[in-house]
Amino acid sequence: MPESPPRIVLDTNVLYAGLYSASGKSYQLLKAIAEGRVRIALSTPLLFEYEDVLKRNHAVLSLSDAQVEVVLDNLCALADFQAVYFLWRPCLPDANDDMVLELAVAAQVRRIVTFNAKDFRPAIRFGIEVVTPKNMLEDLQ
């Protein structure tokens, strides 16, 4: 029986980086998600954060608002949606990071993929590893 793909929570900074440049590890991770080699957990609040950041920076990303909507629709189609009923706030220095951690706990994922590992150090208390896109891709090989 084939092993199911690993499940992660994708921090907004990794999504942004993957859309900004097609030459980095974040882009490769987005491709792995699209190919079904990785599953993402997603909550409504995190989806709204994705939308806010991408639309606010659509010119930098060379994406129209309609293209941002297509990206978000595709992520929704690929994601495992998770309702978050219990908040662990404040646990991290940034409230938006708390939202990512709470999703990871609720969805029982093993990893958060981010470039902001320092601020996610308390995640280890929940048994959640914080990794970069590069580390995640290495684990897929």
PAZAPA-4460 file (N, C-alpha, C; in steps of 0.05 Angstrom, whole numbers, plus 32768, in hexadecimal, padded with zeros to 4 digits):
% residues 141
    n_x    n_y    n_z   ca_x   ca_y   ca_z    c_x    c_y    c_z   seq   type   mol
   8011   7FE8   8000   8000   8000   8000   8012   8019   8000     1      M     A
   800E   802C   7FED   801F   8043   7FEC   801B   8055   8004     2      P     A
   8031   8061   800D   8031   8073   8024   8023   808D   801C     3      E     A
   8012   8097   802D   8004   80B0   8027   8018   80C7   8028     4      S     A
   8012   80DC   8019   8025   80F3   8019   8025   8101   8034     5      P     A
   803C   810C   803B   803D   811B   8055   802B   8133   8054     6      P     A
   8020   8139   806C   800E   8151   806E   801D   8167   807D     7      R     A
   801A   817F   8073   8028   8196   807F   8015   81AE   8081     8      I     A
   801D   81C2   8090   8011   81DC   808F   8025   81EE   8081     9      V     A
   801C   81FC   806D   802E   820D   805D   802B   822A   8066    10      L     A
   8040   8235   8071   803F   8251   807A   803D   8263   8062    11      D     A
   8031   827A   8066   802D   828D   8050   8047   8295   8043    12      T     A
   805C   8298   8052   8075   82A1   8046   8080   828D   8031    13      N     A
   807A   8274   8035   8083   825F   8021   8072   8261   8008    14      V     A
   8058   8264   800B   8046   8267   7FF4   804F   827F   7FE4    15      L     A
   8053   8296   7FF1   805B   82AE   7FE4   8076   82AA   7FD5    16      Y     A
   808A   829E   7FE2   80A4   829A   7FD5   80A1   8288   7FBD    17      A     A
   8090   8273   7FBF   808C   8261   7FA8   807F   826E   7F90    18      G     A
   806E   8281   7F95   8061   8290   7F80   8073   82A6   7F75    19      L     A
   8085   82B0   7F86   8097   82C6   7F7E   80AD   82BC   7F6B    20      Y     A
   80B8   82A4   7F70   80CE   829B   7F60   80CB   827D   7F5A    21      S     A
   80CE   8276   7F41   80CC   825A   7F38   80E7   824C   7F3B    22      A     A
   80FB   8259   7F47   8115   824C   7F48   811C   8242   7F64    23      S     A
   810A   8245   7F78   8111   823E   7F93   8103   8225   7F9D    24      G     A
   810A   821E   7FB5   80FF   8206   7FC2   80E1   8209   7FC8    25      K     A
   80D8   8221   7FCD   80BC   8226   7FD2   80AB   821F   7FBA    26      S     A
   80B4   8226   7FA3   80A7   8220   7F8A   80A6   8201   7F86    27      Y     A
   80BD   81F4   7F8B   80BE   81D7   7F88   80AB   81CA   7F9C    28      Q     A
   80A8   81D5   7FB4   8095   81CA   7FC7   8078   81CE   7FBD    29      L     A
   8072   81E5   7FB1   8057   81E9   7FA6   8052   81D5   7F90    30      L     A
   8066   81CF   7F7F   8063   81BA   7F6B   805D   819F   7F77    31      K     A
   806C   8199   7F8D   8067   817F   7F9B   804B   817D   7FA5    32      A     A
   8040   8194   7FAF   8025   8194   7FB9   8012   818F   7FA1    33      I     A
   8016   819D   7F8B   8005   819A   7F73   8006   817E   7F68    34      A     A
   801D   8170   7F6B   8021   8155   7F62   8016   8140   7F75    35      E     A
   800D   8149   7F8D   8002   8137   7FA1   8017   8129   7FB2    36      G     A
   8030   8132   7FB0   8045   8125   7FC1   8045   8130   7FDD    37      R     A
   8037   8146   7FE1   8033   8152   7FFC   8017   815C   7FFD    38      V     A
   800A   8159   8015   7FEF   8163   801A   7FF2   817B   802D    39      R     A
   7FE1   818F   8029   7FE1   81A5   803B   7FC7   81A5   804B    40      I     A
   7FC9   81AD   8064   7FB2   81B2   8074   7FAC   81D0   8072    41      A     A
   7F93   81D7   8071   7F8B   81F3   806D   7F73   81F9   807D    42      L     A
   7F72   8211   8089   7F5B   821B   8098   7F51   8234   808A    43      S     A
   7F39   823B   8090   7F2E   8254   8084   7F3E   826C   808B    44      T     A
   7F47   8270   80A4   7F57   8287   80AB   7F72   8288   809B    45      P     A
   7F7E   8271   8098   7F98   8271   8089   7F93   8277   806C    46      L     A
   7F7D   826C   8061   7F77   8273   8045   7F72   8291   8041    47      L     A
   7F65   829E   8054   7F61   82BB   8053   7F7C   82C9   8055    48      F     A
   7F8E   82BF   8065   7FA8   82CC   8067   7FB7   82C9   804C    49      E     A
   7FB6   82B1   8041   7FC3   82AD   8026   7FB7   82C2   8013    50      Y     A
   7F9D   82C4   8012   7F90   82D7   7FFF   7F99   82F3   8004    51      E     A
   7F9A   82FC   801D   7FA1   8317   8024   7FBE   831D   801B    52      D     A
   7FD1   830C   8021   7FED   8310   801A   7FF1   830F   7FFC    53      V     A
   7FE5   82FC   7FEF   7FE9   82FA   7FD2   7FDC   8311   7FC3    54      L     A
   7FC4   8319   7FCB   7FB7   832F   7FBC   7FC5   834A   7FC3    55      K     A
   7FCF   834D   7FDB   7FDD   8365   7FE2   7FF7   8368   7FD2    56      R     A
   8002   8351   7FCA   801C   8351   7FBC   8019   8346   7F9F    57      N     A
   8001   8347   7F94   7FFD   833C   7F7A   800F   8348   7F64    58      H     A
   8015   8362   7F66   8026   836F   7F52   8043   8364   7F54    59      A     A
   804D   8361   7F6C   8068   8356   7F70   8069   8339   7F66    60      V     A
   8054   832A   7F6A   8052   830E   7F61   804C   830C   7F43    61      L     A
   8046   8322   7F36   803D   8322   7F1A   8024   8310   7F16    62      S     A
   8012   8313   7F28   7FF8   8304   7F27   7FE1   8318   7F29    63      L     A
   7FCD   8313   7F19   7FB4   8323   7F1B   7FA4   8318   7F33    64      S     A
   7F90   8327   7F3C   7F7F   831D   7F51   7F72   8303   7F48    65      D     A
   7F6A   8301   7F2F   7F5D   82E9   7F24   7F71   82D1   7F26    66      A     A
   7F8A   82D6   7F20   7F9E   82C1   7F21   7FA3   82B8   7F3E    67      Q     A
   7FA2   82CB   7F50   7FA5   82C5   7F6D   7F8D   82B3   7F75    68      V     A
   7F75   82B9   7F6C   7F5E   82A8   7F72   7F61   828C   7F67    69      E     A
   7F6D   8289   7F4F   7F72   826E   7F44   7F86   825F   7F56    70      V     A
   7F9B   826C   7F5F   7FAF   8260   7F71   7FA1   8256   7F8A    71      V     A
   7F90   8267   7F96   7F82   8260   7FAF   7F6E   824A   7FAA    72      L     A
   7F60   824A   7F94   7F4D   8235   7F8D   7F5C   821A   7F8B    73      D     A
   7F73   821B   7F7D   7F83   8202   7F7B   7F8D   81F8   7F95    74      N     A
   7F96   820A   7FA7   7F9F   8201   7FC1   7F87   81F5   7FD1    75      L     A
   7F70   8201   7FCE   7F58   81F6   7FDC   7F52   81DA   7FD2    76      C     A
   7F55   81D6   7FB8   7F4F   81BC   7FAC   7F63   81A6   7FB5    77      A     A
   7F7B   81AF   7FBC   7F90   819C   7FC4   7F92   8198   7FE2    78      L     A
   7F84   81A9   7FF1   7F87   81AA   800E   7F74   8198   801D    79      A     A
   7F7C   8191   8035   7F6B   8184   8049   7F61   819B   805B    80      D     A
   7F47   81A1   8059   7F3D   81B7   806A   7F3A   81AE   8087    81      F     A
   7F41   81BF   8099   7F40   81B9   80B5   7F34   81D1   80C4    82      Q     A
   7F1F   81CB   80D3   7F14   81DF   80E5   7F25   81E0   80FE    83      A     A
   7F29   81F8   8109   7F39   81FB   8121   7F25   8204   8137    84      V     A
   7F22   81F3   814B   7F0F   81F9   8161   7F1C   8202   817B    85      Y     A
   7F36   81FD   817D   7F44   8204   8196   7F5C   8216   818F    86      F     A
   7F5E   822D   819C   7F73   8240   8197   7F88   823E   81AD    87      L     A
   7FA1   823F   81A5   7FB8   823C   81B7   7FC5   8258   81BC    88      W     A
   7FB7   826D   81B7   7FC3   8288   81B8   7FC5   8292   81D4    89      R     A
   7FD8   82A4   81D9   7FEF   82A8   81C8   8004   8294   81CD    90      P     A
   800F   8289   81B8   8025   8275   81BB   803E   827E   81AD    91      C     A
   803A   828C   8196   8050   8295   8186   8051   82B4   8185    92      L     A
   8067   82C0   817D   8069   82DD   817D   8056   82EB   816A    93      P     A
   804E   82DE   8154   803C   82EA   8140   8022   82DB   8140    94      D     A
   800C   82EA   8142   7FF1   82DE   8143   7FEB   82CE   812A    95      A     A
   7FF6   82D7   8113   7FF2   82C8   80FA   8000   82AD   80FB    96      N     A
   8017   82AC   8109   8025   8293   810D   8015   8281   8120    97      D     A
   8008   828C   8134   7FF7   827C   8146   7FE1   826D   8135    98      D     A
   7FD6   827B   8122   7FC2   826F   8111   7FCD   8257   8102    99      M     A
   7FE6   8258   80F8   7FF3   8242   80EA   7FF7   822B   80FD   100      V     A
   8001   8231   8115   8006   821C   8129   7FEC   820F   8132   101      L     A
   7FD7   821E   8136   7FBD   8213   813E   7FB2   8200   8129   102      E     A
   7FB6   8207   8110   7FAE   81F6   80FA   7FBD   81DC   80FA   103      L     A
   7FD8   81DE   80FE   7FE8   81C6   80FE   7FE0   81B4   8115   104      A     A
   7FDA   81BF   812C   7FD2   81AE   8143   7FB7   81A1   813D   105      V     A
   7FA4   81B1   8133   7F89   81A6   812E   7F89   8191   8118   106      A     A
   7F9A   8195   8104   7F9B   8182   80EE   7FAD   816A   80F3   107      A     A
   7FBB   816B   810A   7FCE   8156   8112   7FE3   8151   80FC   108      Q     A
   7FEE   8167   80F2   8004   8164   80DE   801E   8164   80EE   109      V     A
   8032   8158   80E1   804D   8155   80EE   805F   816D   80E9   110      R     A
   8058   817D   80D3   806B   8192   80CB   805D   81AC   80C3   111      R     A
   806A   81C2   80CA   8063   81DC   80C0   807B   81E4   80AE   112      I     A
   8075   81EC   8095   808B   81F4   8083   808B   8213   8082   113      V     A
   80A1   821F   808A   80A4   823C   808C   80C1   8244   808A   114      T     A
   80C4   825E   8085   80DF   826A   8086   80E4   8277   80A1   115      F     A
   80D0   8275   80B3   80D0   8283   80CC   80D2   8270   80E4   116      N     A
   80E5   825D   80E2   80E7   8248   80F6   80EB   8253   8113   117      A     A
   80FA   8269   8115   8100   8274   812F   80E7   827A   813F   118      K     A
   80D3   8286   8132   80BB   828E   8140   80A8   8276   8146   119      D     A
   80AD   8260   8138   809D   8248   813C   80A9   8234   8150   120      F     A
   80BE   823B   815D   80CB   8228   8170   80B8   821A   8183   121      R     A
   80A4   8228   818E   8092   821A   81A1   8081   8204   8194   122      P     A
   8081   8201   817A   8072   81EC   816D   807B   81D1   8176   123      A     A
   8094   81CE   817E   809F   81B4   8186   808F   81A9   819E   124      I     A
   8084   81BB   81AE   8074   81B2   81C6   805C   81A2   81BD   125      R     A
   8053   81A7   81A4   803C   8199   8199   8044   8181   8187   126      F     A
   805E   817B   8186   8068   8166   8176   8069   816D   8158   127      G     A
   806A   8187   8153   806B   8190   8137   8086   819A   8130   128      I     A
   8091   8190   811A   80AB   8198   8111   80A8   81B0   80FE   129      E     A
   80BA   81C3   8100   80BA   81DB   80EF   80D1   81D8   80DC   130      V     A
   80CB   81D8   80C2   80E0   81D3   80AD   80DE   81E8   8097   131      V     A
   80F3   81EB   8089   80F4   81FC   8071   80EA   81EC   8059   132      T     A
   80E4   81FA   8043   80DD   81EB   802B   80F3   81D8   8022   133      P     A
   810C   81E0   8025   8122   81CF   801D   8122   81B5   802D   134      K     A
   811F   81B8   8048   811E   81A0   8059   8106   818E   8051   135      N     A
   80F0   8199   804B   80D8   8189   8044   80DD   817A   802A   136      M     A
   80E9   8188   8017   80EF   817A   7FFD   8103   8164   8001   137      L     A
   8117   8168   8012   812B   8153   8017   811D   813A   8023   138      E     A
   8109   813F   8034   80FB   8128   8040   80E9   8119   802C   139      D     A
   80E2   8126   8016   80D2   8119   8002   80E2   8106   7FF1   140      L     A
   80FC   8109   7FF0   810D   80F9   7FDF   8112   80DE   7FEA   141      Q     A
***
